[in-house]
Amino acid sequence: MFDLAPVSLWMEDYSGLKQLFDRWRADGVTDLLAYLREDPERVKRCSQSYKVLRVNQYTLELFKAKDQQTLQDRLHEVFRGDMHDSIVAELLALWQGRQGFETRSVNYALDGRRLDVQVRARVLPGYEDSWSRVLVSLEDVTAEVRSTQQLQRSEQYARDLFEHSPVSLWVEDFSEVRRLLDEVRARGITDFRTFLKVHPEFVTRCMQEIRVIDVNRQTLEMFGAGSKSELLQNLSRVFRGEMYDSFAEQLIDLWDGKLVQQREVVNYSLNGEVLHIHLEFSINRLADNWELVLLSLVDITARKKAEAYLEYLGKHDVLTQLRNRAFYMEELNRLSRKGPWPLAVVAIDMNGLKAVNDEHGHAAGDAMLRRLGEVLAKAVDDPACVARIGGDEFMVLLPATDERGALAMQERIVSLLDLNNQFYPGHTIHLAMGHAVGQEGSSMEAVVHRADQAMYTDKLRFYDDKDRNRRAVAV
């Protein structure tokens, strides 16, 4: 039976180990584990005290030994390396008085292969006092151990991919959201969008029922959180404001069966900074109750700022910060079609800019243009529009403004300009202005032309007065 058993069997003599234990006890050792850790050589002494009396045929085949004598002569090749780490558990069991033990260990076949083995040992009846007969069985569990290790490596690999991903990753549980949507559907609701308009509190409730399972490191960095617990305890500071509307659209998509979604949303970091986010949302199709949802968040704040700046440049004059000619033409066309009427136009031109550029350089002229931009920006409020349409040419569009309103605007500009000239000693800014008013059905091209003509008339008057003053001083 011993020889024919389909498992590795060893008959061993542990009496040398028992004698070693007895000496240690006599020397006052009470904590075997601590004693073994003090000197790793003590573990080797224990393993070397075992004597192999007999092994079966299965053992010879498992360890690639041609006979028992060969195996015994080369036991130092079988019991080595990390085997000594696992033997401690069986030593502790025997030290504590148990007559058997079960543990996982490592042996090596004579061809060098590592064998992970499940070890079961029992002191045979009648030998409890001497431990001279111990039956040991070894089960080769190498395939199982390797499979477990491979699974652990795969899990660790997946965890590392999650934790160290360069984008923010969230794992969430939407099962309660699924339940709430099913309840609404069971009530016979078919127009979910209208339902949300009538019951906006439903969106808030769904947001509150989302359970965040995990987030990665990039998420903590993106939202300025020192730990996962800090972030999860302050989610109300992250998801607020504009997030309500985007989540409502997300719910509508879920209602329509869209389990994979992309959208741009706005979140907030814990320090209150606005974060523009590109969100990708995917529900694991194997989880029918939506208990496993993966979200990736990419911070596109810099891109949004760049887009906003490009849009700003497309509609604004960089030097004066006022609207530019392109915006002015677009707004003029819009007002020409839709009003409101009457529509007043004020044409403005800076007097003497060329002379300043020629005598003092363009930097001095640019400074004057910036000053005029400040004046006009303060003078003109929405829905009116002021734009720089050329070098020193400006236009003001005044919807729903009559002749009196246009004159009031010119007076306001002159008043603010006087204050500006007092604040900036040096080059005094002089303006030529003219206005015209168009009624519904008028040709706005003709109205603008009349405003220009009035402005040029004012400009000629300025230079005529300046010339007369210069002649008077000469006389």
Buried (B, 14 or more C-beta within 10 A) or exposed (E): EEEEEEBBBBBBBBBBBBEBBEEBEEEEBEEBEEBBEEEEEBBBEBBBBBBBEEBBBBBBEBBEBEEBEEBBEEBEBBBBEEBBEBBBBBBBBBBEEEBBBEBEBBBBBBEEEBBBBBBBBBBEEEBEEEBBBBBBBBBBBBEEBEEEEEEEEEEEEEEEEBEEBEBBBBBBBBBBBBEBBEEBEEEEBEEBEEBBEEEEEBBEEBBEBBBBEBBBBBBBEBBBBEEBEEBBEEBEBBBEEBBEEBBBBBBBBBBEEEBEBEBEBBBBBBEEEEBBBBBBBBBEEEBEEBBBBBBBBBBBBEEBEEEEEEEEEEBBBEEBBBBBBBBBEEBBEEBBEEBEBBBBBBBBBBBBBEEBBEEBEEEBBBBBBEBBBBBBBEBBEEEBBBBBBEEBBBBBBBBBBBEEBBBBBBEBBEEBBEEBBEEBEEBBBBBBBBBBBBEEEBEBEEBBBBBBEBBBEBBEEBEEEEEEEEEEEEE
